[in-house]
Every structure is written in C-alpha cells, then in structure tokens.
Amino acid sequence: MAIDSFVASPDPVATTQFVTFTMNGRNLGPGPADFWHMEITLPSGTSFVNCIPGCTAPGVSDGGKAQVTFDTLFVNQAFSFSVTAKVNAAAGATLNATASVSSAMSDPNLANNGRAASVHVVDLVPFTDAQKISMSSEGHYVLALRRGTVWGWGHNFYGQLGNGTNTNQPTPVQVDDLMSVIDISAGHDFAVALKSDGTVWTWGNNEFGRLGIGTPTPLTANRPMRS
C-alpha cells in the first residue's frame, strides 16, 4: 500500500478556522490488503471535527489519532481519508500532522506507508477599502475592486481568480499584474476588468471565445489577457 499524497487545506489558516488533512493512495500489491487500516494523527493545537469516511475519533480534545479499518483493498484499488479539525493554536504556529496506512499483509516497501503535512497559523487581516464587489451568478467566486487593483476568492478551477494558479482560495488574493482598474465583472467562469486607459482585460475560461482574445479555442487563462 502506498500513500500518494497527504495535504492540509487551507494553508495558511487562522485560529478558530477549520483545516482538512487528506491522504490519497492505492494498493500497489503484490496482493490484496486484508484488514487494511488508515490513520491520521492530528497535531496539538487542533481539535477533531469530522472525518470521511466515518472513523473512530481521537479520544482526546487536543490533537489525537483518527482511524478506520476495512476488510479488503484489492490490487490497484485507490483509497482516500480526510479529517477536518478546528485550529486552536495561536498565530505563528506550524502544525504538523502525519498519515499512515497498514494491513495484515507484510508490505515490501514500508516507506510508502507514511506521510507528513504541515499547516501554518496566521492572523486574519481584515479586507478593507473595497470600492466594488462582483460575484459570479452561481456564487462560486467573488471579485473586489480595491484602490485600482482586483482581488478574488472562491472557486478557481478555470483560473478565474487571475492569480496565476488554478487553486481555490478561501481568502482574498490579488489578480496578477493588473493596476489602474476602474470596473470589474465576475462572469460564469471568467472575469473582465476595465482599466482607466480604456483597455479591457479578461481571464478564466475562453469557451465560446468569451475572453475576446481573437480565438474561440477552448482554453483557460489564470492571468489577465488584453482583449
């Protein structure tokens, strides 16, 4: 059995917010894994909230081990385990969690059975001086106009937050390389900004040519492009 990934999200996180630790992996063989077991050890400074799939919760209020056992995992079958916890640690702390898998079968490569993940606790800085807010019609993401710059948060699969990534964001992130903006609009899965010089800039999903960049070819842009 092998853990392919173990991550904490969101990172960073603020005190009193929730963080989810997720491990994903699969059974590499050589045979089925009987009575296979997954566990995530939460760091001190967090308190268990829930898990998917259902699991045995830690027996303590600070950190502790969440775990679950199943009958058989066949060769090449995937597994996933997520544990959500409330962050109680103060800003400045780094919280370290661990994940492990095991079974009744002897594993030929024990190094595959464990992973670690860290999350950083920060102070939340209030977002101020917003002049306009625009939210997509589905409520998936939000844009804010702030002193000539554009900020966004929420769903970012198509790069509609414009920050150079396709990662969802729980707190405001600034759209890359975009200044002197006077108006914004959050579309279905793309965004538009009007600058003071009259130019129009777009980012996100170009389906139907909605970015106005001269091609109807389906593509995504996670940074602003001039229309």
BELRA-V259760 format. One record per residue. RES is the residue in one small letter. PHI is phi as a letter, one per 20 degrees, with the letter a starting at -180 (999 if undefined). OMEGA is omega in degrees with one decimal (999 if undefined). D_LAST is the distance of its C-alpha to the last C-alpha in whole Angstrom. Layout:
res;phi;omega;d_last
RES;PHI;OMEGA;D_LAST
RES;PHI;OMEGA;D_LAST
This chain:
res;phi;omega;d_last
m;999;-176.7;50
a;b;172.6;46
i;e;179.7;44
d;e;-178.5;41
s;b;174.2;39
f;b;-172.6;40
v;c;174.8;37
a;d;-179.8;37
s;b;-1.1;34
p;e;173.6;33
d;b;11.5;34
p;e;180.0;34
v;b;-178.5;36
a;d;175.0;38
t;g;-177.5;41
t;n;175.0;42
q;e;-178.5;39
f;d;176.7;39
v;c;179.7;38
t;d;175.5;39
f;d;-175.1;40
t;c;172.5;39
m;d;174.8;41
n;c;-179.9;40
g;a;-178.2;43
r;a;177.0;45
n;e;-178.8;48
l;e;-179.0;48
g;n;16.0;52
p;f;-178.9;55
g;b;177.1;56
p;g;177.5;55
a;e;-179.5;55
d;e;-179.9;57
f;l;-176.5;57
w;e;-165.0;54
h;c;175.5;53
m;c;174.9;50
e;b;174.8;50
i;c;178.7;48
t;e;-179.7;49
l;f;-179.9;48
p;f;170.7;48
s;f;-175.1;50
g;o;175.0;48
t;c;175.0;47
s;c;-175.8;48
f;g;176.4;48
v;d;178.4;46
n;a;-180.0;46
c;b;176.0;45
i;c;-4.9;44
p;f;179.2;46
g;g;-173.8;49
c;b;171.6;51
t;e;-176.2;54
a;f;175.0;53
p;g;179.6;54
g;e;-179.2;57
v;c;-178.3;56
s;e;-179.7;54
d;c;-179.0;52
g;m;177.3;51
g;n;-172.0;53
k;d;172.0;52
a;d;-172.5;51
q;b;179.7;52
v;b;-179.6;52
t;c;178.0;54
f;c;-175.4;54
d;f;-172.6;56
t;c;172.9;55
l;c;-174.6;51
f;f;-178.4;51
v;g;-179.0;50
n;m;176.8;46
q;f;-176.8;46
a;e;174.7;43
f;c;178.3;44
s;b;-178.9;42
f;b;179.8;43
s;c;177.2;42
v;c;178.3;43
t;d;-178.5;42
a;c;174.1;44
k;e;-178.9;44
v;e;178.7;43
n;d;-177.4;46
a;f;-179.7;46
a;f;176.2;45
a;g;-178.3;42
g;o;-179.1;42
a;e;170.4;44
t;d;-175.9;43
l;d;-175.9;44
n;d;177.9;45
a;d;177.2;45
t;c;177.4;47
a;c;177.8;47
s;b;174.6;49
v;c;178.9;50
s;b;176.4;54
s;b;179.0;56
a;f;178.6;60
m;e;175.4;59
s;f;-176.9;59
d;e;-179.2;56
p;f;-179.7;56
n;c;-176.4;53
l;f;179.7;53
a;f;179.6;50
n;f;-168.3;48
n;e;-177.0;49
g;c;176.0;48
r;b;176.6;45
a;c;177.4;44
a;b;-179.3;41
s;c;174.1;40
v;c;-175.5;39
h;d;-178.2;38
v;e;-176.3;39
v;c;171.5;38
d;e;173.4;38
l;e;178.2;35
v;e;-178.9;34
p;g;177.6;33
f;e;-174.7;29
t;c;174.3;29
d;m;176.5;28
a;f;-179.6;25
q;d;178.9;24
k;b;175.7;22
i;c;175.3;22
s;c;-178.7;20
m;d;177.9;21
s;g;-175.2;20
s;f;178.8;22
e;e;-178.1;24
g;m;-175.8;25
h;e;179.8;24
y;b;-175.6;22
v;c;171.6;21
l;d;176.6;19
a;c;174.9;20
l;e;-173.5;19
r;b;177.2;22
r;l;176.7;22
g;n;177.5;19
t;d;-178.4;18
v;d;-179.7;17
w;c;-179.0;19
g;b;175.5;20
w;b;179.7;23
g;o;-175.8;24
h;f;-175.0;23
n;b;-176.9;20
f;g;-177.7;21
y;e;-178.2;17
g;m;-174.2;16
q;f;173.4;15
l;e;171.8;17
g;m;-176.6;15
n;d;177.3;18
g;n;177.5;18
t;c;173.5;20
n;c;-177.7;21
t;d;177.1;24
n;g;-175.6;25
q;c;179.6;25
p;e;179.3;28
t;c;-175.7;28
p;f;173.2;25
v;c;-176.2;22
q;e;173.1;20
v;f;-174.4;16
d;f;166.0;16
d;l;-180.0;15
l;c;-178.7;14
m;c;176.2;16
s;l;179.6;16
v;e;179.8;14
i;d;178.2;16
d;b;-178.0;15
i;b;172.9;14
s;b;177.8;14
a;e;178.8;16
g;e;-177.7;15
h;g;175.3;17
d;b;175.5;16
f;b;-176.4;13
a;c;-178.9;12
v;c;176.3;9
a;c;175.7;10
l;d;179.2;10
k;e;-177.0;12
s;f;178.8;15
d;e;177.6;13
g;n;179.6;11
t;e;-179.5;8
v;d;-177.7;6
w;c;-176.8;6
t;c;175.2;7
w;a;-178.2;10
g;o;-173.8;12
n;e;-178.0;13
n;e;178.1;11
e;g;-176.7;14
f;m;179.5;14
g;m;-172.4;10
r;f;177.7;10
l;f;177.3;7
g;m;-175.6;5
i;d;173.9;5
g;n;177.7;8
t;b;175.7;11
p;e;-177.8;13
t;g;178.0;14
p;f;176.4;15
l;b;176.3;14
t;c;178.8;14
a;c;179.6;12
n;e;170.6;14
r;c;-177.8;13
p;f;175.0;9
m;c;179.6;6
r;f;179.5;4
s;f;999;0
